[in-house]
């Protein structure tokens, strides 16, 4: 059996690092890596050669029984694979509804790493949390770079500068990391979420929790938020608008699995923001939390910089690859026994992440 890792076509990350492979020689012995796959993340071919096979892209496509990428392979490359090959990637089927049909068409099987259940048992494979945490950190650094003023309070001989006011909407994995990073930089931070559990976490990081009455919660949703009523969202928008007018930076991360992201910053709110302020919308790929977000792009609106970006993790490719790789290896260990594939569909992690079982593709 061969496990193949390809170079990403539009991303600096690599799915498996030499460090992870070195720690797992049983898997490394079956692994082939495309030459140059790790270069943009700081891992050269020499580092891989010491632990696994380094080959051409075509050799991976033709020779591997399991093909791993960070982002889904293009349709024309799926066509080059031997039917029965298994793909492992972040397919995001919720945002990419045609993907399963495409994989079935080529008679391939697929596991989507973003579909691994977010349970305690699967915590070591939770790529979504690893990447979200980096995104939250990078969002604050990006905002600080764009902001025409300091984050911390400054008392100087030339006068005093008040600290920047940062508002974080959605205090899940990315939001909490953003709070911690903004606090470390000395900003005044407020945050809001619809889950009560988030309140304590926000306060324990030294930020103020913005509470809006009447949020709906569902304890069976696996820790995720559920869609809110129209009335609640209207009340929330009004509360956010009051705070947005004073904010220097707003970072939005609010998502509801399987649905379009809720609009928390309508145009009327952005109209009241100060020139020079910055919005970073990490929910851009699922429609955005700001009505004015334009996909993954950056532009100015009335002096406000609006940055849509759900892929900030790839801007820190080395550590993003390290965490991705460790999460992925923990998942691979579930699929491989004694050097061969052994897929136990009774295992809830395997079943939960399998978006195209091979038997569907062979019909
Ligand atoms: P996410 O990316 O789906 O959403 C980000 C945040 O947006 C969430 O905190 C959500 O509550 C919030 N949100 C949704 N609608 C909102 C609205 N209208 N206003 C304000 N906020 C809104 O979530 P995530 O960060 O991936 O994870 C969320 C939670 O899932 C975690 O905090 C945790 O409870 C749970 N989780 C559990 C595990 C585990 O047990 N291993 C792992 C990861 C996450």
Boltz pocket constraint, residues with backbone or C-beta under 6 A from the ligand:
constraints:
  - pocket:
      binder: B
      contacts: [[A, 117], [A, 118], [A, 119], [A, 120], [A, 122], [A, 123], [A, 126], [A, 128], [A, 129], [A, 132], [A, 169], [A, 170], [A, 171], [A, 172], [A, 173], [A, 174], [A, 175], [A, 192], [A, 193], [A, 194], [A, 195], [A, 198], [A, 222], [A, 223], [A, 224], [A, 225], [A, 226], [A, 228], [A, 253], [A, 254], [A, 255], [A, 256], [A, 257], [A, 262], [A, 264]]
      max_distance: 6.0
